[in-house]
Amino acid sequence: MSDEQPLKKLIQVMMKNYQLDERMRQKQVEQKWPEIVGELIAKHTASVNISETTLFVRVNSAPLKAELSFHRTLIKDKVNAFLGADTIKEVRIS
């Protein structure tokens, strides 16, 4: 029996161990944020961060914050669809 693992598996393990997968997901979401939520929301977004399974969205408009709070599930679904996985479990708007 061989201890060899397929290269793909090794890369996945390394990415998980060094939390590179989370950083890569965050970068992807940051770069495509206008496409995910639309230009208007993106224009008023100060930052987007992912920590484990939580998406943190900071906006610079109180009315938008209130509106987005009602649409957290929709945002979560759109981000997960973009990522192609059920990665985000919670969305926090501030």
DRENBA-449128 format. One record per residue (C-alpha): x, y, z; residue number from 0; residue in three letters. Coordinates in nm, 3 decimals, decimal comma, m for minus. Last residue first. Layout:
BEGIN
+---------+---------+---------+-----+------+
!       x !       y !       z !  nr ! rest !
+---------+---------+---------+-----+------+
!       X !       Y !       Z ! NUM !  ALA !
...
+---------+---------+---------+-----+------+
***
This chain:
BEGIN
+---------+---------+---------+-----+------+
!       x !       y !       z !  nr ! rest !
+---------+---------+---------+-----+------+
!  m2,339 !   4,660 !   1,040 !  93 !  SER !
!  m2,493 !   4,361 !   0,863 !  92 !  ILE !
!  m2,425 !   4,007 !   0,979 !  91 !  ARG !
!  m2,491 !   3,716 !   0,744 !  90 !  VAL !
!  m2,500 !   3,357 !   0,868 !  89 !  GLU !
!  m2,449 !   3,008 !   0,724 !  88 !  LYS !
!  m2,211 !   3,092 !   0,440 !  87 !  ILE !
!  m2,038 !   2,793 !   0,281 !  86 !  THR !
!  m2,326 !   2,610 !   0,113 !  85 !  ASP !
!  m2,120 !   2,566 !  m0,202 !  84 !  ALA !
!  m2,092 !   2,703 !  m0,555 !  83 !  GLY !
!  m1,927 !   3,022 !  m0,434 !  82 !  LEU !
!  m2,166 !   3,239 !  m0,637 !  81 !  PHE !
!  m2,465 !   3,033 !  m0,524 !  80 !  ALA !
!  m2,345 !   3,063 !  m0,163 !  79 !  ASN !
!  m2,315 !   3,441 !  m0,203 !  78 !  VAL !
!  m2,664 !   3,466 !  m0,354 !  77 !  LYS !
!  m2,818 !   3,243 !  m0,084 !  76 !  ASP !
!  m2,656 !   3,440 !   0,198 !  75 !  LYS !
!  m2,771 !   3,769 !   0,044 !  74 !  ILE !
!  m3,127 !   3,633 !   0,013 !  73 !  LEU !
!  m3,121 !   3,510 !   0,374 !  72 !  THR !
!  m2,992 !   3,847 !   0,496 !  71 !  ARG !
!  m3,268 !   4,039 !   0,320 !  70 !  HIS !
!  m3,441 !   4,206 !   0,615 !  69 !  PHE !
!  m3,109 !   4,323 !   0,755 !  68 !  SER !
!  m3,032 !   4,461 !   0,410 !  67 !  LEU !
!  m3,312 !   4,717 !   0,443 !  66 !  GLU !
!  m3,201 !   4,836 !   0,788 !  65 !  ALA !
!  m2,839 !   4,866 !   0,677 !  64 !  LYS !
!  m2,953 !   5,048 !   0,363 !  63 !  LEU !
!  m3,140 !   5,302 !   0,576 !  62 !  PRO !
!  m2,830 !   5,348 !   0,797 !  61 !  ALA !
!  m2,592 !   5,402 !   0,504 !  60 !  SER !
!  m2,219 !   5,333 !   0,509 !  59 !  ASN !
!  m2,244 !   4,954 !   0,489 !  58 !  VAL !
!  m2,045 !   4,686 !   0,668 !  57 !  ARG !
!  m2,109 !   4,328 !   0,557 !  56 !  VAL !
!  m1,984 !   4,036 !   0,766 !  55 !  PHE !
!  m2,035 !   3,691 !   0,613 !  54 !  LEU !
!  m2,024 !   3,410 !   0,868 !  53 !  THR !
!  m1,918 !   3,050 !   0,799 !  52 !  THR !
!  m1,550 !   3,075 !   0,901 !  51 !  GLU !
!  m1,493 !   3,449 !   0,903 !  50 !  SER !
!  m1,583 !   3,617 !   0,577 !  49 !  ILE !
!  m1,542 !   3,989 !   0,526 !  48 !  ASN !
!  m1,714 !   4,254 !   0,315 !  47 !  VAL !
!  m1,633 !   4,620 !   0,365 !  46 !  SER !
!  m1,764 !   4,975 !   0,320 !  45 !  ALA !
!  m2,067 !   4,879 !   0,109 !  44 !  THR !
!  m2,262 !   5,177 !  m0,026 !  43 !  HIS !
!  m2,153 !   5,135 !  m0,389 !  42 !  LYS !
!  m2,193 !   4,757 !  m0,358 !  41 !  ALA !
!  m2,559 !   4,803 !  m0,266 !  40 !  ILE !
!  m2,623 !   5,019 !  m0,572 !  39 !  LEU !
!  m2,407 !   4,807 !  m0,807 !  38 !  GLU !
!  m2,586 !   4,479 !  m0,746 !  37 !  GLY !
!  m2,562 !   4,212 !  m0,477 !  36 !  VAL !
!  m2,352 !   3,937 !  m0,640 !  35 !  ILE !
!  m2,222 !   4,131 !  m0,941 !  34 !  GLU !
!  m2,116 !   4,427 !  m0,727 !  33 !  PRO !
!  m1,952 !   4,186 !  m0,474 !  32 !  TRP !
!  m1,744 !   4,009 !  m0,741 !  31 !  LYS !
!  m1,401 !   4,118 !  m0,618 !  30 !  GLN !
!  m1,491 !   4,103 !  m0,250 !  29 !  GLU !
!  m1,660 !   3,761 !  m0,291 !  28 !  VAL !
!  m1,358 !   3,615 !  m0,469 !  27 !  GLN !
!  m1,116 !   3,762 !  m0,214 !  26 !  LYS !
!  m1,323 !   3,618 !   0,072 !  25 !  GLN !
!  m1,338 !   3,275 !  m0,089 !  24 !  ARG !
!  m0,959 !   3,279 !  m0,139 !  23 !  MET !
!  m0,901 !   3,380 !   0,220 !  22 !  ARG !
!  m1,127 !   3,102 !   0,345 !  21 !  GLU !
!  m0,955 !   2,844 !   0,122 !  20 !  ASP !
!  m0,614 !   2,969 !   0,233 !  19 !  LEU !
!  m0,687 !   2,878 !   0,594 !  18 !  GLN !
!  m0,336 !   2,731 !   0,623 !  17 !  TYR !
!  m0,468 !   2,387 !   0,714 !  16 !  ASN !
!  m0,759 !   2,413 !   0,467 !  15 !  LYS !
!  m0,543 !   2,516 !   0,175 !  14 !  MET !
!  m0,289 !   2,249 !   0,260 !  13 !  MET !
!  m0,556 !   1,977 !   0,276 !  12 !  VAL !
!  m0,706 !   2,087 !  m0,057 !  11 !  GLN !
!  m0,362 !   2,096 !  m0,219 !  10 !  ILE !
!  m0,285 !   1,747 !  m0,093 !   9 !  LEU !
!  m0,617 !   1,615 !  m0,227 !   8 !  LYS !
!  m0,555 !   1,765 !  m0,570 !   7 !  LYS !
!  m0,204 !   1,619 !  m0,579 !   6 !  LEU !
!  m0,339 !   1,266 !  m0,533 !   5 !  PRO !
!  m0,207 !   1,099 !  m0,225 !   4 !  GLN !
!   0,095 !   0,871 !  m0,198 !   3 !  GLU !
!   0,120 !   0,666 !   0,118 !   2 !  ASP !
!   0,131 !   0,347 !  m0,090 !   1 !  SER !
!   0,000 !   0,000 !   0,000 !   0 !  MET !
+---------+---------+---------+-----+------+
***
